């Protein structure tokens, strides 16, 4: 089919459809180029946003001189995971302020008992001390986050616990007697379930005192340094 139109002098011009094809093809190329440019810009923005997010996460992590590995995966039967990792999120400054050596940071992760849905992940810190007679001994503190409920843990120590509150968090204090040393624990409610801080002491060492000495002060330092 041909279309007719007149020029300025009245002459009839015949215009075919095919004469419009080059202009249409050129327009399509321009549109495609614009779409590709917009797509690349979007990818660049996404990459920049991802890099900025990763940088922000890294900057939020506290200073740790003795880094440790990643916490083990929580078992499949556990309905709720563990978000707080004291070994990664408890900085050296808080550990030093509590009276322990940040350089002794060691992972301490375990399942409560075989086939248990309750997992504990965290860290142990030590501090070497001389007893006055030239003998050296260690005292330690362990900080654990667990998905066990506060009430369920307290049921296990019903006859050996005292209710406490530290930094606005409800919890309880309990002791565990081992063969060569004693442990004093503070268990506090957390978003994971509980945060358990345990201090060990050798009761036979001179001037060592009880494992519960300063435990609430130490727990307060760690609670304020960790996420809720």
C-alpha positions as CSV (number, residue, x, y, z in Angstrom):
1,X,0.0,0.0,0.0
2,X,1.2,3.5,-0.8
3,X,0.2,6.8,0.7
4,X,0.1,10.0,-1.3
5,X,0.9,13.5,-0.3
6,X,1.8,16.8,-2.0
7,X,4.9,18.7,-1.9
8,X,5.1,22.5,-1.7
9,X,4.6,22.8,-5.4
10,X,1.5,20.7,-5.6
11,X,3.3,17.6,-7.0
12,X,2.0,14.3,-5.8
13,X,4.5,12.2,-3.8
14,X,4.1,8.5,-3.1
15,X,5.3,7.4,0.3
16,X,5.6,3.6,1.0
17,X,5.4,2.0,4.5
18,X,9.0,0.6,4.0
19,X,10.4,4.1,4.0
20,X,9.6,4.3,7.8
21,X,11.5,1.1,8.7
22,X,15.0,2.7,9.1
23,X,13.6,5.3,11.5
24,X,11.7,2.7,13.6
25,X,14.8,0.4,13.8
26,X,16.9,3.3,14.9
27,X,14.3,4.1,17.6
28,X,14.4,0.5,18.9
29,X,18.2,0.6,19.1
30,X,18.0,3.8,21.2
31,X,15.4,2.3,23.5
32,X,17.5,-0.9,24.0
33,X,20.6,1.1,24.7
34,X,18.7,3.1,27.4
35,X,17.3,-0.1,29.0
36,X,20.8,-1.6,29.2
37,X,22.3,1.6,30.7
38,X,19.6,1.7,33.3
39,X,20.1,-2.0,34.1
40,X,23.9,-1.5,34.6
41,X,23.3,1.5,36.8
42,X,20.9,-0.5,39.0
43,X,23.5,-3.3,39.3
44,X,26.2,-0.9,40.2
45,X,23.9,0.7,42.9
46,X,23.1,-2.8,44.3
47,X,26.8,-3.7,44.5
48,X,27.6,-0.4,46.2
49,X,24.8,-0.9,48.7
50,X,25.9,-4.5,49.5
51,X,29.5,-3.3,50.0
52,X,28.3,-0.5,52.3
53,X,26.2,-2.9,54.3
54,X,29.0,-5.4,54.7
55,X,31.3,-2.5,55.8
56,X,28.8,-1.3,58.3
57,X,28.4,-4.8,59.8
58,X,32.2,-5.1,60.1
59,X,32.5,-1.7,61.8
60,X,29.9,-2.7,64.3
61,X,31.8,-5.7,65.5
62,X,34.0,-5.0,68.6
63,X,37.7,-5.2,68.6
64,X,39.0,-8.8,69.1
65,X,42.8,-9.4,69.3
66,X,42.5,-13.2,69.3
67,X,39.8,-14.0,66.7
68,X,38.0,-17.4,66.8
69,X,36.2,-19.6,64.4
70,X,32.5,-19.5,63.5
71,X,30.0,-21.1,65.9
72,X,28.8,-24.6,65.0
73,X,25.4,-24.9,63.3
74,X,22.4,-25.4,65.6
75,X,21.0,-28.8,65.2
76,X,18.0,-29.3,62.8
77,X,15.6,-30.3,65.6
78,X,16.1,-26.9,67.3
79,X,13.1,-24.8,66.5
80,X,14.8,-21.5,67.3
81,X,18.4,-20.6,66.3
82,X,20.9,-18.6,68.4
83,X,21.7,-15.1,67.2
84,X,24.1,-13.9,70.0
85,X,27.6,-15.3,69.7
86,X,29.7,-14.0,72.7
87,X,32.9,-15.3,71.2
88,X,32.4,-12.9,68.2
89,X,30.4,-10.1,69.9
90,X,32.1,-9.7,73.2
91,X,35.0,-7.2,72.7
92,X,38.4,-7.3,74.4
93,X,37.7,-4.1,76.3
94,X,34.8,-5.7,78.2
95,X,36.8,-8.9,78.9
96,X,39.8,-6.9,80.2
97,X,37.5,-4.7,82.4
98,X,36.0,-7.9,83.9
99,X,39.5,-9.0,85.0
100,X,40.4,-11.6,82.4
101,X,42.9,-11.9,79.5
102,X,41.3,-11.3,76.1
103,X,44.2,-13.2,74.5
104,X,43.0,-16.4,76.0
105,X,39.7,-16.3,74.1
106,X,38.6,-19.9,73.3
107,X,35.4,-21.3,71.9
108,X,33.2,-23.3,74.3
109,X,30.2,-24.7,72.4
110,X,28.1,-27.8,73.3
111,X,24.7,-29.4,73.3
112,X,23.1,-29.7,76.8
113,X,22.9,-33.5,76.5
114,X,22.7,-36.2,73.8
115,X,19.7,-35.6,71.4
116,X,18.9,-32.4,73.3
117,X,17.3,-29.5,71.3
118,X,19.3,-27.0,73.5
119,X,22.6,-25.7,72.3
120,X,25.1,-23.4,74.1
121,X,27.6,-21.3,72.1
122,X,30.2,-19.0,73.6
123,X,33.7,-18.4,74.9
124,X,36.0,-19.1,77.8
125,X,38.6,-16.6,79.1
126,X,41.4,-17.2,81.6
127,X,43.5,-15.2,84.0
128,X,46.7,-16.6,85.5
129,X,47.4,-15.6,89.0
130,X,50.2,-16.3,91.5
131,X,49.0,-17.5,94.9
132,X,51.9,-15.9,96.9
133,X,54.0,-19.1,97.3
134,X,55.3,-19.0,93.7
135,X,52.6,-21.4,92.5
136,X,50.5,-20.2,89.6
137,X,46.9,-21.1,89.0
138,X,44.1,-20.0,86.6
139,X,40.7,-18.7,87.2
140,X,38.3,-18.5,84.3
141,X,35.0,-17.2,83.1
142,X,32.7,-18.7,80.5
143,X,30.0,-16.7,78.6
144,X,27.4,-18.7,76.8
145,X,24.2,-17.9,74.8
146,X,21.6,-20.7,74.6
147,X,18.1,-21.3,73.2
148,X,17.0,-23.0,76.4
149,X,14.2,-21.1,78.3
150,X,15.2,-19.4,81.6
151,X,12.4,-21.3,83.5
152,X,13.5,-24.7,82.1
153,X,17.1,-24.2,83.1
154,X,16.1,-23.1,86.6
155,X,14.1,-26.3,87.0
156,X,17.4,-28.2,86.7
157,X,18.8,-26.2,89.6
158,X,15.6,-25.7,91.6
159,X,17.3,-26.6,95.0
160,X,20.4,-24.6,94.3
161,X,19.5,-21.2,92.9
162,X,18.7,-17.6,94.0
163,X,16.7,-15.1,92.0
164,X,18.5,-12.0,90.9
165,X,18.2,-9.1,88.4
166,X,21.1,-7.6,86.6
167,X,20.9,-4.6,84.2
168,X,17.1,-4.9,84.2
169,X,17.1,-8.6,83.2
170,X,15.6,-11.3,85.4
171,X,17.6,-14.4,86.2
172,X,19.0,-16.6,88.9
173,X,22.4,-17.5,90.4
174,X,23.5,-21.1,91.0
175,X,26.6,-23.0,91.8
176,X,28.1,-26.3,90.5
177,X,30.8,-28.2,92.4
178,X,33.4,-29.9,90.3
179,X,36.1,-32.2,91.6
180,X,38.9,-29.7,91.6
181,X,37.1,-26.4,91.4
182,X,33.8,-24.7,91.8
183,X,31.6,-22.8,89.4
184,X,29.3,-19.9,90.1
185,X,26.7,-19.2,87.4
186,X,24.5,-16.2,86.6
187,X,21.7,-17.1,84.1
188,X,19.8,-14.2,82.6
189,X,16.9,-13.9,80.2
190,X,17.9,-12.9,76.6
191,X,16.4,-12.8,73.1
192,X,17.9,-16.2,72.4
193,X,16.7,-17.7,75.6
194,X,19.4,-17.2,78.2
195,X,22.8,-15.7,78.7
196,X,24.9,-17.8,81.2
197,X,28.0,-16.3,82.8
198,X,30.1,-18.8,84.8
199,X,33.2,-18.0,86.9
200,X,35.5,-20.8,88.2
201,X,37.7,-20.8,91.2
202,X,40.0,-23.2,93.0
203,X,38.8,-23.2,96.6
204,X,42.1,-24.7,97.8
205,X,44.2,-21.8,96.5
206,X,45.2,-19.2,99.1
207,X,43.3,-15.9,98.9
208,X,41.2,-17.2,96.0
209,X,37.9,-16.8,97.7
210,X,34.6,-18.0,96.3
211,X,33.8,-18.5,92.7
212,X,30.8,-16.2,93.3
213,X,33.0,-13.3,94.3
214,X,32.3,-10.4,91.8
215,X,30.1,-12.7,89.6
216,X,27.3,-10.2,89.5
217,X,29.7,-7.3,88.6
218,X,31.3,-9.4,85.8
219,X,27.8,-10.4,84.5
220,X,26.8,-6.8,84.4
221,X,29.8,-5.9,82.3
222,X,29.2,-8.6,79.8
223,X,25.4,-8.0,79.6
224,X,25.9,-4.4,78.7
225,X,28.5,-5.3,76.1
226,X,26.4,-7.8,74.3
227,X,23.1,-7.5,72.3
228,X,19.8,-8.0,74.1
